[in-house]
Amino acid sequence: MSMQAQAEREKQARVTYGKPNTQVAQKFLDASKIYSNNPVAYALRQSNMLYETMKIHENTIIMIPSESLNSMGFGHLGATVAYYFTIFNYPIC
């Protein structure tokens, strides 16, 4: 009897621990539906996540793939900054 009761408690614990995972997965599914229909909201979310990461890790170099920057609308930011520095004769560091 005791082994059966232990097995039942372990089964219930797995169910209890699994519920938050299911809830998180459902939230991600809901968000993906919103973002798939609204690319502007998705770009804003990406920008916000990048901002929050940079705010928390102030002195950390964060490597971001150029394709990610392109999808957020910052694809030519480096060229724009370089052009600005060239026009106003600032040294590019």
Number of C-alpha atoms within 10 A of each C-alpha: 6 7 8 9 10 11 12 12 12 12 11 12 11 11 11 11 10 11 11 11 11 11 11 11 12 12 12 12 12 11 12 13 11 13 15 11 10 11 13 12 13 18 17 12 14 16 18 12 12 13 12 12 13 14 11 9 11 10 8 10 8 11 6 9 8 12 11 14 16 12 14 17 12 14 14 11 12 10 10 12 12 14 13 13 14 12 9 8 9 10 8 10 5
